[in-house]
Amino acid sequence: MDLKMLLVNGILFVVLTILFSIGADIVTNVQTGQTAGSAAYNVSGYGLAGMLKMGNQMPTLAVVLISAAIIGTLITYFAFK
């Protein structure tokens, strides 16, 4: 993996984080327009809970991806030294 791919992956991660944020906001707005206790209200509530759980995992995912990039770079450096 070269530096161009790291940049592309970093931009992709930022875009995904922004999409989760905007998506959660949209689902929240949809849920407020539904009747409490209806199937549509419950489905949008479950969707919102899933998006929030995924959003909460973003910092952990970022640490894992950055660690993998650093380890991959070090292995490549020492392998070709």
mmCIF file of the N, C-alpha and C atoms, coordinates in Angstrom:
data_MODEL
# 
_entry.id   MODEL 
# 
loop_
_atom_site.group_PDB 
_atom_site.id 
_atom_site.type_symbol 
_atom_site.label_atom_id 
_atom_site.label_alt_id 
_atom_site.label_comp_id 
_atom_site.label_asym_id 
_atom_site.label_entity_id 
_atom_site.label_seq_id 
_atom_site.pdbx_PDB_ins_code 
_atom_site.Cartn_x 
_atom_site.Cartn_y 
_atom_site.Cartn_z 
_atom_site.occupancy 
_atom_site.B_iso_or_equiv 
_atom_site.pdbx_formal_charge 
_atom_site.auth_seq_id 
_atom_site.auth_comp_id 
_atom_site.auth_asym_id 
_atom_site.auth_atom_id 
_atom_site.pdbx_PDB_model_num 
ATOM 1   N N  . MET A 1 1  ? 0.855   -1.173 0.000  1.00 0.00 ? 1  MET A N  1 
ATOM 2   C CA . MET A 1 1  ? 0.000   0.000  0.000  1.00 0.00 ? 1  MET A CA 1 
ATOM 3   C C  . MET A 1 1  ? 0.899   1.234  0.000  1.00 0.00 ? 1  MET A C  1 
ATOM 4   N N  . ASP A 1 2  ? 0.702   2.101  -0.958 1.00 0.00 ? 2  ASP A N  1 
ATOM 5   C CA . ASP A 1 2  ? 1.514   3.306  -1.020 1.00 0.00 ? 2  ASP A CA 1 
ATOM 6   C C  . ASP A 1 2  ? 0.784   4.473  -0.357 1.00 0.00 ? 2  ASP A C  1 
ATOM 7   N N  . LEU A 1 3  ? 1.452   5.613  -0.353 1.00 0.00 ? 3  LEU A N  1 
ATOM 8   C CA . LEU A 1 3  ? 0.892   6.773  0.336  1.00 0.00 ? 3  LEU A CA 1 
ATOM 9   C C  . LEU A 1 3  ? -0.377  7.290  -0.345 1.00 0.00 ? 3  LEU A C  1 
ATOM 10  N N  . LYS A 1 4  ? -0.495  7.108  -1.652 1.00 0.00 ? 4  LYS A N  1 
ATOM 11  C CA . LYS A 1 4  ? -1.707  7.550  -2.338 1.00 0.00 ? 4  LYS A CA 1 
ATOM 12  C C  . LYS A 1 4  ? -2.920  6.773  -1.840 1.00 0.00 ? 4  LYS A C  1 
ATOM 13  N N  . MET A 1 5  ? -2.750  5.473  -1.662 1.00 0.00 ? 5  MET A N  1 
ATOM 14  C CA . MET A 1 5  ? -3.863  4.657  -1.160 1.00 0.00 ? 5  MET A CA 1 
ATOM 15  C C  . MET A 1 5  ? -4.205  5.018  0.278  1.00 0.00 ? 5  MET A C  1 
ATOM 16  N N  . LEU A 1 6  ? -3.198  5.350  1.088  1.00 0.00 ? 6  LEU A N  1 
ATOM 17  C CA . LEU A 1 6  ? -3.477  5.771  2.459  1.00 0.00 ? 6  LEU A CA 1 
ATOM 18  C C  . LEU A 1 6  ? -4.303  7.057  2.466  1.00 0.00 ? 6  LEU A C  1 
ATOM 19  N N  . LEU A 1 7  ? -3.967  7.970  1.561  1.00 0.00 ? 7  LEU A N  1 
ATOM 20  C CA . LEU A 1 7  ? -4.721  9.215  1.471  1.00 0.00 ? 7  LEU A CA 1 
ATOM 21  C C  . LEU A 1 7  ? -6.154  8.940  1.039  1.00 0.00 ? 7  LEU A C  1 
ATOM 22  N N  . VAL A 1 8  ? -6.327  8.082  0.052  1.00 0.00 ? 8  VAL A N  1 
ATOM 23  C CA . VAL A 1 8  ? -7.677  7.738  -0.427 1.00 0.00 ? 8  VAL A CA 1 
ATOM 24  C C  . VAL A 1 8  ? -8.474  7.069  0.690  1.00 0.00 ? 8  VAL A C  1 
ATOM 25  N N  . ASN A 1 9  ? -7.857  6.148  1.411  1.00 0.00 ? 9  ASN A N  1 
ATOM 26  C CA . ASN A 1 9  ? -8.549  5.473  2.513  1.00 0.00 ? 9  ASN A CA 1 
ATOM 27  C C  . ASN A 1 9  ? -8.893  6.437  3.639  1.00 0.00 ? 9  ASN A C  1 
ATOM 28  N N  . GLY A 1 10 ? -8.013  7.385  3.909  1.00 0.00 ? 10 GLY A N  1 
ATOM 29  C CA . GLY A 1 10 ? -8.302  8.388  4.937  1.00 0.00 ? 10 GLY A CA 1 
ATOM 30  C C  . GLY A 1 10 ? -9.481  9.260  4.560  1.00 0.00 ? 10 GLY A C  1 
ATOM 31  N N  . ILE A 1 11 ? -9.510  9.687  3.299  1.00 0.00 ? 11 ILE A N  1 
ATOM 32  C CA . ILE A 1 11 ? -10.631 10.506 2.826  1.00 0.00 ? 11 ILE A CA 1 
ATOM 33  C C  . ILE A 1 11 ? -11.925 9.698  2.865  1.00 0.00 ? 11 ILE A C  1 
ATOM 34  N N  . LEU A 1 12 ? -11.851 8.426  2.467  1.00 0.00 ? 12 LEU A N  1 
ATOM 35  C CA . LEU A 1 12 ? -13.022 7.559  2.503  1.00 0.00 ? 12 LEU A CA 1 
ATOM 36  C C  . LEU A 1 12 ? -13.550 7.409  3.938  1.00 0.00 ? 12 LEU A C  1 
ATOM 37  N N  . PHE A 1 13 ? -12.653 7.262  4.892  1.00 0.00 ? 13 PHE A N  1 
ATOM 38  C CA . PHE A 1 13 ? -13.064 7.128  6.294  1.00 0.00 ? 13 PHE A CA 1 
ATOM 39  C C  . PHE A 1 13 ? -13.769 8.395  6.777  1.00 0.00 ? 13 PHE A C  1 
ATOM 40  N N  . VAL A 1 14 ? -13.238 9.550  6.422  1.00 0.00 ? 14 VAL A N  1 
ATOM 41  C CA . VAL A 1 14 ? -13.859 10.815 6.821  1.00 0.00 ? 14 VAL A CA 1 
ATOM 42  C C  . VAL A 1 14 ? -15.241 10.948 6.183  1.00 0.00 ? 14 VAL A C  1 
ATOM 43  N N  . VAL A 1 15 ? -15.354 10.593 4.907  1.00 0.00 ? 15 VAL A N  1 
ATOM 44  C CA . VAL A 1 15 ? -16.644 10.673 4.221  1.00 0.00 ? 15 VAL A CA 1 
ATOM 45  C C  . VAL A 1 15 ? -17.660 9.730  4.874  1.00 0.00 ? 15 VAL A C  1 
ATOM 46  N N  . LEU A 1 16 ? -17.238 8.517  5.209  1.00 0.00 ? 16 LEU A N  1 
ATOM 47  C CA . LEU A 1 16 ? -18.147 7.579  5.871  1.00 0.00 ? 16 LEU A CA 1 
ATOM 48  C C  . LEU A 1 16 ? -18.612 8.105  7.221  1.00 0.00 ? 16 LEU A C  1 
ATOM 49  N N  . THR A 1 17 ? -17.714 8.718  7.962  1.00 0.00 ? 17 THR A N  1 
ATOM 50  C CA . THR A 1 17 ? -18.089 9.284  9.258  1.00 0.00 ? 17 THR A CA 1 
ATOM 51  C C  . THR A 1 17 ? -19.115 10.400 9.090  1.00 0.00 ? 17 THR A C  1 
ATOM 52  N N  . ILE A 1 18 ? -18.912 11.250 8.089  1.00 0.00 ? 18 ILE A N  1 
ATOM 53  C CA . ILE A 1 18 ? -19.860 12.325 7.823  1.00 0.00 ? 18 ILE A CA 1 
ATOM 54  C C  . ILE A 1 18 ? -21.204 11.752 7.387  1.00 0.00 ? 18 ILE A C  1 
ATOM 55  N N  . LEU A 1 19 ? -21.177 10.704 6.548  1.00 0.00 ? 19 LEU A N  1 
ATOM 56  C CA . LEU A 1 19 ? -22.426 10.087 6.105  1.00 0.00 ? 19 LEU A CA 1 
ATOM 57  C C  . LEU A 1 19 ? -23.197 9.467  7.266  1.00 0.00 ? 19 LEU A C  1 
ATOM 58  N N  . PHE A 1 20 ? -22.494 8.835  8.202  1.00 0.00 ? 20 PHE A N  1 
ATOM 59  C CA . PHE A 1 20 ? -23.182 8.290  9.374  1.00 0.00 ? 20 PHE A CA 1 
ATOM 60  C C  . PHE A 1 20 ? -23.831 9.402  10.178 1.00 0.00 ? 20 PHE A C  1 
ATOM 61  N N  . SER A 1 21 ? -23.148 10.512 10.323 1.00 0.00 ? 21 SER A N  1 
ATOM 62  C CA . SER A 1 21 ? -23.697 11.631 11.080 1.00 0.00 ? 21 SER A CA 1 
ATOM 63  C C  . SER A 1 21 ? -24.938 12.203 10.401 1.00 0.00 ? 21 SER A C  1 
ATOM 64  N N  . ILE A 1 22 ? -24.842 12.441 9.100  1.00 0.00 ? 22 ILE A N  1 
ATOM 65  C CA . ILE A 1 22 ? -25.987 12.985 8.360  1.00 0.00 ? 22 ILE A CA 1 
ATOM 66  C C  . ILE A 1 22 ? -27.127 11.973 8.320  1.00 0.00 ? 22 ILE A C  1 
ATOM 67  N N  . GLY A 1 23 ? -26.794 10.697 8.112  1.00 0.00 ? 23 GLY A N  1 
ATOM 68  C CA . GLY A 1 23 ? -27.822 9.649  8.075  1.00 0.00 ? 23 GLY A CA 1 
ATOM 69  C C  . GLY A 1 23 ? -28.573 9.532  9.384  1.00 0.00 ? 23 GLY A C  1 
ATOM 70  N N  . ALA A 1 24 ? -27.855 9.613  10.493 1.00 0.00 ? 24 ALA A N  1 
ATOM 71  C CA . ALA A 1 24 ? -28.511 9.538  11.801 1.00 0.00 ? 24 ALA A CA 1 
ATOM 72  C C  . ALA A 1 24 ? -29.433 10.730 12.007 1.00 0.00 ? 24 ALA A C  1 
ATOM 73  N N  . ASP A 1 25 ? -29.017 11.898 11.532 1.00 0.00 ? 25 ASP A N  1 
ATOM 74  C CA . ASP A 1 25 ? -29.856 13.085 11.640 1.00 0.00 ? 25 ASP A CA 1 
ATOM 75  C C  . ASP A 1 25 ? -31.125 12.927 10.803 1.00 0.00 ? 25 ASP A C  1 
ATOM 76  N N  . ILE A 1 26 ? -30.993 12.370 9.615  1.00 0.00 ? 26 ILE A N  1 
ATOM 77  C CA . ILE A 1 26 ? -32.155 12.160 8.741  1.00 0.00 ? 26 ILE A CA 1 
ATOM 78  C C  . ILE A 1 26 ? -33.121 11.147 9.360  1.00 0.00 ? 26 ILE A C  1 
ATOM 79  N N  . VAL A 1 27 ? -32.585 10.041 9.885  1.00 0.00 ? 27 VAL A N  1 
ATOM 80  C CA . VAL A 1 27 ? -33.444 9.022  10.491 1.00 0.00 ? 27 VAL A CA 1 
ATOM 81  C C  . VAL A 1 27 ? -34.153 9.581  11.727 1.00 0.00 ? 27 VAL A C  1 
ATOM 82  N N  . THR A 1 28 ? -33.473 10.430 12.472 1.00 0.00 ? 28 THR A N  1 
ATOM 83  C CA . THR A 1 28 ? -34.104 11.069 13.623 1.00 0.00 ? 28 THR A CA 1 
ATOM 84  C C  . THR A 1 28 ? -35.282 11.936 13.178 1.00 0.00 ? 28 THR A C  1 
ATOM 85  N N  . ASN A 1 29 ? -35.082 12.699 12.102 1.00 0.00 ? 29 ASN A N  1 
ATOM 86  C CA . ASN A 1 29 ? -36.171 13.531 11.582 1.00 0.00 ? 29 ASN A CA 1 
ATOM 87  C C  . ASN A 1 29 ? -37.332 12.685 11.063 1.00 0.00 ? 29 ASN A C  1 
ATOM 88  N N  . VAL A 1 30 ? -37.029 11.559 10.434 1.00 0.00 ? 30 VAL A N  1 
ATOM 89  C CA . VAL A 1 30 ? -38.084 10.665 9.948  1.00 0.00 ? 30 VAL A CA 1 
ATOM 90  C C  . VAL A 1 30 ? -38.860 10.087 11.120 1.00 0.00 ? 30 VAL A C  1 
ATOM 91  N N  . GLN A 1 31 ? -38.144 9.694  12.158 1.00 0.00 ? 31 GLN A N  1 
ATOM 92  C CA . GLN A 1 31 ? -38.804 9.079  13.310 1.00 0.00 ? 31 GLN A CA 1 
ATOM 93  C C  . GLN A 1 31 ? -39.726 10.064 14.017 1.00 0.00 ? 31 GLN A C  1 
ATOM 94  N N  . THR A 1 32 ? -39.353 11.332 14.073 1.00 0.00 ? 32 THR A N  1 
ATOM 95  C CA . THR A 1 32 ? -40.215 12.305 14.759 1.00 0.00 ? 32 THR A CA 1 
ATOM 96  C C  . THR A 1 32 ? -41.524 12.519 14.012 1.00 0.00 ? 32 THR A C  1 
ATOM 97  N N  . GLY A 1 33 ? -41.553 12.204 12.714 1.00 0.00 ? 33 GLY A N  1 
ATOM 98  C CA . GLY A 1 33 ? -42.777 12.345 11.947 1.00 0.00 ? 33 GLY A CA 1 
ATOM 99  C C  . GLY A 1 33 ? -43.694 11.138 12.009 1.00 0.00 ? 33 GLY A C  1 
ATOM 100 N N  . GLN A 1 34 ? -43.276 10.088 12.690 1.00 0.00 ? 34 GLN A N  1 
ATOM 101 C CA . GLN A 1 34 ? -44.058 8.850  12.768 1.00 0.00 ? 34 GLN A CA 1 
ATOM 102 C C  . GLN A 1 34 ? -44.873 8.818  14.062 1.00 0.00 ? 34 GLN A C  1 
ATOM 103 N N  . THR A 1 35 ? -45.924 8.008  14.037 1.00 0.00 ? 35 THR A N  1 
ATOM 104 C CA . THR A 1 35 ? -46.743 7.803  15.228 1.00 0.00 ? 35 THR A CA 1 
ATOM 105 C C  . THR A 1 35 ? -46.010 6.870  16.190 1.00 0.00 ? 35 THR A C  1 
ATOM 106 N N  . ALA A 1 36 ? -45.925 7.267  17.437 1.00 0.00 ? 36 ALA A N  1 
ATOM 107 C CA . ALA A 1 36 ? -45.221 6.458  18.433 1.00 0.00 ? 36 ALA A CA 1 
ATOM 108 C C  . ALA A 1 36 ? -45.871 5.090  18.557 1.00 0.00 ? 36 ALA A C  1 
ATOM 109 N N  . GLY A 1 37 ? -45.061 4.055  18.529 1.00 0.00 ? 37 GLY A N  1 
ATOM 110 C CA . GLY A 1 37 ? -45.551 2.693  18.665 1.00 0.00 ? 37 GLY A CA 1 
ATOM 111 C C  . GLY A 1 37 ? -45.888 2.020  17.349 1.00 0.00 ? 37 GLY A C  1 
ATOM 112 N N  . SER A 1 38 ? -45.888 2.770  16.255 1.00 0.00 ? 38 SER A N  1 
ATOM 113 C CA . SER A 1 38 ? -46.198 2.162  14.954 1.00 0.00 ? 38 SER A CA 1 
ATOM 114 C C  . SER A 1 38 ? -44.983 1.393  14.435 1.00 0.00 ? 38 SER A C  1 
ATOM 115 N N  . ALA A 1 39 ? -45.231 0.586  13.418 1.00 0.00 ? 39 ALA A N  1 
ATOM 116 C CA . ALA A 1 39 ? -44.141 -0.207 12.842 1.00 0.00 ? 39 ALA A CA 1 
ATOM 117 C C  . ALA A 1 39 ? -43.078 0.706  12.234 1.00 0.00 ? 39 ALA A C  1 
ATOM 118 N N  . ALA A 1 40 ? -43.478 1.769  11.560 1.00 0.00 ? 40 ALA A N  1 
ATOM 119 C CA . ALA A 1 40 ? -42.526 2.695  10.949 1.00 0.00 ? 40 ALA A CA 1 
ATOM 120 C C  . ALA A 1 40 ? -41.675 3.384  12.019 1.00 0.00 ? 40 ALA A C  1 
ATOM 121 N N  . TYR A 1 41 ? -42.297 3.742  13.126 1.00 0.00 ? 41 TYR A N  1 
ATOM 122 C CA . TYR A 1 41 ? -41.566 4.374  14.227 1.00 0.00 ? 41 TYR A CA 1 
ATOM 123 C C  . TYR A 1 41 ? -40.528 3.408  14.804 1.00 0.00 ? 41 TYR A C  1 
ATOM 124 N N  . ASN A 1 42 ? -40.942 2.152  14.989 1.00 0.00 ? 42 ASN A N  1 
ATOM 125 C CA . ASN A 1 42 ? -40.031 1.163  15.549 1.00 0.00 ? 42 ASN A CA 1 
ATOM 126 C C  . ASN A 1 42 ? -38.875 0.859  14.590 1.00 0.00 ? 42 ASN A C  1 
ATOM 127 N N  . VAL A 1 43 ? -39.179 0.735  13.300 1.00 0.00 ? 43 VAL A N  1 
ATOM 128 C CA . VAL A 1 43 ? -38.127 0.445  12.316 1.00 0.00 ? 43 VAL A CA 1 
ATOM 129 C C  . VAL A 1 43 ? -37.124 1.584  12.257 1.00 0.00 ? 43 VAL A C  1 
ATOM 130 N N  . SER A 1 44 ? -37.603 2.818  12.228 1.00 0.00 ? 44 SER A N  1 
ATOM 131 C CA . SER A 1 44 ? -36.672 3.944  12.188 1.00 0.00 ? 44 SER A CA 1 
ATOM 132 C C  . SER A 1 44 ? -35.885 4.043  13.493 1.00 0.00 ? 44 SER A C  1 
ATOM 133 N N  . GLY A 1 45 ? -36.499 3.647  14.597 1.00 0.00 ? 45 GLY A N  1 
ATOM 134 C CA . GLY A 1 45 ? -35.773 3.623  15.870 1.00 0.00 ? 45 GLY A CA 1 
ATOM 135 C C  . GLY A 1 45 ? -34.660 2.600  15.874 1.00 0.00 ? 45 GLY A C  1 
ATOM 136 N N  . TYR A 1 46 ? -34.935 1.401  15.324 1.00 0.00 ? 46 TYR A N  1 
ATOM 137 C CA . TYR A 1 46 ? -33.887 0.379  15.238 1.00 0.00 ? 46 TYR A CA 1 
ATOM 138 C C  . TYR A 1 46 ? -32.780 0.806  14.274 1.00 0.00 ? 46 TYR A C  1 
ATOM 139 N N  . GLY A 1 47 ? -33.169 1.454  13.186 1.00 0.00 ? 47 GLY A N  1 
ATOM 140 C CA . GLY A 1 47 ? -32.169 1.955  12.243 1.00 0.00 ? 47 GLY A CA 1 
ATOM 141 C C  . GLY A 1 47 ? -31.280 3.003  12.882 1.00 0.00 ? 47 GLY A C  1 
ATOM 142 N N  . LEU A 1 48 ? -31.876 3.887  13.644 1.00 0.00 ? 48 LEU A N  1 
ATOM 143 C CA . LEU A 1 48 ? -31.113 4.917  14.339 1.00 0.00 ? 48 LEU A CA 1 
ATOM 144 C C  . LEU A 1 48 ? -30.178 4.302  15.374 1.00 0.00 ? 48 LEU A C  1 
ATOM 145 N N  . ALA A 1 49 ? -30.665 3.310  16.113 1.00 0.00 ? 49 ALA A N  1 
ATOM 146 C CA . ALA A 1 49 ? -29.814 2.648  17.112 1.00 0.00 ? 49 ALA A CA 1 
ATOM 147 C C  . ALA A 1 49 ? -28.621 1.971  16.438 1.00 0.00 ? 49 ALA A C  1 
ATOM 148 N N  . GLY A 1 50 ? -28.852 1.330  15.291 1.00 0.00 ? 50 GLY A N  1 
ATOM 149 C CA . GLY A 1 50 ? -27.755 0.687  14.569 1.00 0.00 ? 50 GLY A CA 1 
ATOM 150 C C  . GLY A 1 50 ? -26.739 1.686  14.056 1.00 0.00 ? 50 GLY A C  1 
ATOM 151 N N  . MET A 1 51 ? -27.223 2.820  13.532 1.00 0.00 ? 51 MET A N  1 
ATOM 152 C CA . MET A 1 51 ? -26.300 3.841  13.036 1.00 0.00 ? 51 MET A CA 1 
ATOM 153 C C  . MET A 1 51 ? -25.495 4.460  14.174 1.00 0.00 ? 51 MET A C  1 
ATOM 154 N N  . LEU A 1 52 ? -26.119 4.650  15.310 1.00 0.00 ? 52 LEU A N  1 
ATOM 155 C CA . LEU A 1 52 ? -25.411 5.216  16.452 1.00 0.00 ? 52 LEU A CA 1 
ATOM 156 C C  . LEU A 1 52 ? -24.354 4.245  16.980 1.00 0.00 ? 52 LEU A C  1 
ATOM 157 N N  . LYS A 1 53 ? -24.671 2.942  16.980 1.00 0.00 ? 53 LYS A N  1 
ATOM 158 C CA . LYS A 1 53 ? -23.682 1.951  17.414 1.00 0.00 ? 53 LYS A CA 1 
ATOM 159 C C  . LYS A 1 53 ? -22.485 1.942  16.472 1.00 0.00 ? 53 LYS A C  1 
ATOM 160 N N  . MET A 1 54 ? -22.752 2.009  15.168 1.00 0.00 ? 54 MET A N  1 
ATOM 161 C CA . MET A 1 54 ? -21.656 2.043  14.208 1.00 0.00 ? 54 MET A CA 1 
ATOM 162 C C  . MET A 1 54 ? -20.845 3.329  14.360 1.00 0.00 ? 54 MET A C  1 
ATOM 163 N N  . GLY A 1 55 ? -21.529 4.432  14.586 1.00 0.00 ? 55 GLY A N  1 
ATOM 164 C CA . GLY A 1 55 ? -20.835 5.705  14.809 1.00 0.00 ? 55 GLY A CA 1 
ATOM 165 C C  . GLY A 1 55 ? -19.969 5.682  16.053 1.00 0.00 ? 55 GLY A C  1 
ATOM 166 N N  . ASN A 1 56 ? -20.422 4.977  17.076 1.00 0.00 ? 56 ASN A N  1 
ATOM 167 C CA . ASN A 1 56 ? -19.623 4.872  18.298 1.00 0.00 ? 56 ASN A CA 1 
ATOM 168 C C  . ASN A 1 56 ? -18.376 4.023  18.099 1.00 0.00 ? 56 ASN A C  1 
ATOM 169 N N  . GLN A 1 57 ? -18.387 3.158  17.099 1.00 0.00 ? 57 GLN A N  1 
ATOM 170 C CA . GLN A 1 57 ? -17.226 2.304  16.827 1.00 0.00 ? 57 GLN A CA 1 
ATOM 171 C C  . GLN A 1 57 ? -16.198 2.981  15.923 1.00 0.00 ? 57 GLN A C  1 
ATOM 172 N N  . MET A 1 58 ? -16.496 4.149  15.369 1.00 0.00 ? 58 MET A N  1 
ATOM 173 C CA . MET A 1 58 ? -15.583 4.823  14.441 1.00 0.00 ? 58 MET A CA 1 
ATOM 174 C C  . MET A 1 58 ? -14.210 5.123  15.045 1.00 0.00 ? 58 MET A C  1 
ATOM 175 N N  . PRO A 1 59 ? -14.098 5.618  16.284 1.00 0.00 ? 59 PRO A N  1 
ATOM 176 C CA . PRO A 1 59 ? -12.753 5.849  16.829 1.00 0.00 ? 59 PRO A CA 1 
ATOM 177 C C  . PRO A 1 59 ? -11.933 4.561  16.941 1.00 0.00 ? 59 PRO A C  1 
ATOM 178 N N  . THR A 1 60 ? -12.572 3.465  17.340 1.00 0.00 ? 60 THR A N  1 
ATOM 179 C CA . THR A 1 60 ? -11.868 2.189  17.425 1.00 0.00 ? 60 THR A CA 1 
ATOM 180 C C  . THR A 1 60 ? -11.426 1.732  16.042 1.00 0.00 ? 60 THR A C  1 
ATOM 181 N N  . LEU A 1 61 ? -12.305 1.884  15.077 1.00 0.00 ? 61 LEU A N  1 
ATOM 182 C CA . LEU A 1 61 ? -11.979 1.509  13.707 1.00 0.00 ? 61 LEU A CA 1 
ATOM 183 C C  . LEU A 1 61 ? -10.833 2.357  13.173 1.00 0.00 ? 61 LEU A C  1 
ATOM 184 N N  . ALA A 1 62 ? -10.814 3.635  13.503 1.00 0.00 ? 62 ALA A N  1 
ATOM 185 C CA . ALA A 1 62 ? -9.731  4.515  13.066 1.00 0.00 ? 62 ALA A CA 1 
ATOM 186 C C  . ALA A 1 62 ? -8.396  4.073  13.656 1.00 0.00 ? 62 ALA A C  1 
ATOM 187 N N  . VAL A 1 63 ? -8.377  3.715  14.930 1.00 0.00 ? 63 VAL A N  1 
ATOM 188 C CA . VAL A 1 63 ? -7.133  3.259  15.563 1.00 0.00 ? 63 VAL A CA 1 
ATOM 189 C C  . VAL A 1 63 ? -6.636  1.976  14.901 1.00 0.00 ? 63 VAL A C  1 
ATOM 190 N N  . VAL A 1 64 ? -7.535  1.053  14.617 1.00 0.00 ? 64 VAL A N  1 
ATOM 191 C CA . VAL A 1 64 ? -7.148  -0.200 13.979 1.00 0.00 ? 64 VAL A CA 1 
ATOM 192 C C  . VAL A 1 64 ? -6.585  0.050  12.581 1.00 0.00 ? 64 VAL A C  1 
ATOM 193 N N  . LEU A 1 65 ? -7.249  0.903  11.805 1.00 0.00 ? 65 LEU A N  1 
ATOM 194 C CA . LEU A 1 65 ? -6.779  1.184  10.448 1.00 0.00 ? 65 LEU A CA 1 
ATOM 195 C C  . LEU A 1 65 ? -5.438  1.911  10.442 1.00 0.00 ? 65 LEU A C  1 
ATOM 196 N N  . ILE A 1 66 ? -5.266  2.867  11.325 1.00 0.00 ? 66 ILE A N  1 
ATOM 197 C CA . ILE A 1 66 ? -3.993  3.586  11.402 1.00 0.00 ? 66 ILE A CA 1 
ATOM 198 C C  . ILE A 1 66 ? -2.878  2.656  11.867 1.00 0.00 ? 66 ILE A C  1 
ATOM 199 N N  . SER A 1 67 ? -3.178  1.803  12.832 1.00 0.00 ? 67 SER A N  1 
ATOM 200 C CA . SER A 1 67 ? -2.172  0.835  13.300 1.00 0.00 ? 67 SER A CA 1 
ATOM 201 C C  . SER A 1 67 ? -1.769  -0.118 12.183 1.00 0.00 ? 67 SER A C  1 
ATOM 202 N N  . ALA A 1 68 ? -2.737  -0.584 11.414 1.00 0.00 ? 68 ALA A N  1 
ATOM 203 C CA . ALA A 1 68 ? -2.432  -1.480 10.301 1.00 0.00 ? 68 ALA A CA 1 
ATOM 204 C C  . ALA A 1 68 ? -1.574  -0.778 9.257  1.00 0.00 ? 68 ALA A C  1 
ATOM 205 N N  . ALA A 1 69 ? -1.858  0.483  8.989  1.00 0.00 ? 69 ALA A N  1 
ATOM 206 C CA . ALA A 1 69 ? -1.061  1.236  8.019  1.00 0.00 ? 69 ALA A CA 1 
ATOM 207 C C  . ALA A 1 69 ? 0.371   1.427  8.509  1.00 0.00 ? 69 ALA A C  1 
ATOM 208 N N  . ILE A 1 70 ? 0.528   1.738  9.794  1.00 0.00 ? 70 ILE A N  1 
ATOM 209 C CA . ILE A 1 70 ? 1.874   1.933  10.351 1.00 0.00 ? 70 ILE A CA 1 
ATOM 210 C C  . ILE A 1 70 ? 2.652   0.625  10.354 1.00 0.00 ? 70 ILE A C  1 
ATOM 211 N N  . ILE A 1 71 ? 2.021   -0.455 10.785 1.00 0.00 ? 71 ILE A N  1 
ATOM 212 C CA . ILE A 1 71 ? 2.691   -1.757 10.808 1.00 0.00 ? 71 ILE A CA 1 
ATOM 213 C C  . ILE A 1 71 ? 3.054   -2.189 9.394  1.00 0.00 ? 71 ILE A C  1 
ATOM 214 N N  . GLY A 1 72 ? 2.146   -1.994 8.444  1.00 0.00 ? 72 GLY A N  1 
ATOM 215 C CA . GLY A 1 72 ? 2.435   -2.339 7.054  1.00 0.00 ? 72 GLY A CA 1 
ATOM 216 C C  . GLY A 1 72 ? 3.589   -1.537 6.496  1.00 0.00 ? 72 GLY A C  1 
ATOM 217 N N  . THR A 1 73 ? 3.654   -0.247 6.828  1.00 0.00 ? 73 THR A N  1 
ATOM 218 C CA . THR A 1 73 ? 4.749   0.600  6.379  1.00 0.00 ? 73 THR A CA 1 
ATOM 219 C C  . THR A 1 73 ? 6.073   0.148  6.979  1.00 0.00 ? 73 THR A C  1 
ATOM 220 N N  . LEU A 1 74 ? 6.070   -0.169 8.273  1.00 0.00 ? 74 LEU A N  1 
ATOM 221 C CA . LEU A 1 74 ? 7.303   -0.638 8.923  1.00 0.00 ? 74 LEU A CA 1 
ATOM 222 C C  . LEU A 1 74 ? 7.777   -1.964 8.337  1.00 0.00 ? 74 LEU A C  1 
ATOM 223 N N  . ILE A 1 75 ? 6.862   -2.879 8.104  1.00 0.00 ? 75 ILE A N  1 
ATOM 224 C CA . ILE A 1 75 ? 7.247   -4.174 7.540  1.00 0.00 ? 75 ILE A CA 1 
ATOM 225 C C  . ILE A 1 75 ? 7.815   -3.988 6.137  1.00 0.00 ? 75 ILE A C  1 
ATOM 226 N N  . THR A 1 76 ? 7.182   -3.119 5.351  1.00 0.00 ? 76 THR A N  1 
ATOM 227 C CA . THR A 1 76 ? 7.681   -2.863 3.996  1.00 0.00 ? 76 THR A CA 1 
ATOM 228 C C  . THR A 1 76 ? 9.058   -2.225 4.048  1.00 0.00 ? 76 THR A C  1 
ATOM 229 N N  . TYR A 1 77 ? 9.253   -1.295 4.966  1.00 0.00 ? 77 TYR A N  1 
ATOM 230 C CA . TYR A 1 77 ? 10.538  -0.610 5.092  1.00 0.00 ? 77 TYR A CA 1 
ATOM 231 C C  . TYR A 1 77 ? 11.639  -1.596 5.468  1.00 0.00 ? 77 TYR A C  1 
ATOM 232 N N  . PHE A 1 78 ? 11.393  -2.431 6.469  1.00 0.00 ? 78 PHE A N  1 
ATOM 233 C CA . PHE A 1 78 ? 12.426  -3.358 6.918  1.00 0.00 ? 78 PHE A CA 1 
ATOM 234 C C  . PHE A 1 78 ? 12.629  -4.518 5.950  1.00 0.00 ? 78 PHE A C  1 
ATOM 235 N N  . ALA A 1 79 ? 11.615  -4.871 5.184  1.00 0.00 ? 79 ALA A N  1 
ATOM 236 C CA . ALA A 1 79 ? 11.739  -5.969 4.227  1.00 0.00 ? 79 ALA A CA 1 
ATOM 237 C C  . ALA A 1 79 ? 12.619  -5.572 3.050  1.00 0.00 ? 79 ALA A C  1 
ATOM 238 N N  . PHE A 1 80 ? 12.584  -4.304 2.666  1.00 0.00 ? 80 PHE A N  1 
ATOM 239 C CA . PHE A 1 80 ? 13.352  -3.857 1.499  1.00 0.00 ? 80 PHE A CA 1 
ATOM 240 C C  . PHE A 1 80 ? 14.612  -3.098 1.880  1.00 0.00 ? 80 PHE A C  1 
ATOM 241 N N  . LYS A 1 81 ? 15.006  -3.159 3.130  1.00 0.00 ? 81 LYS A N  1 
ATOM 242 C CA . LYS A 1 81 ? 16.208  -2.458 3.571  1.00 0.00 ? 81 LYS A CA 1 
ATOM 243 C C  . LYS A 1 81 ? 17.438  -3.252 3.299  1.00 0.00 ? 81 LYS A C  1 
# 
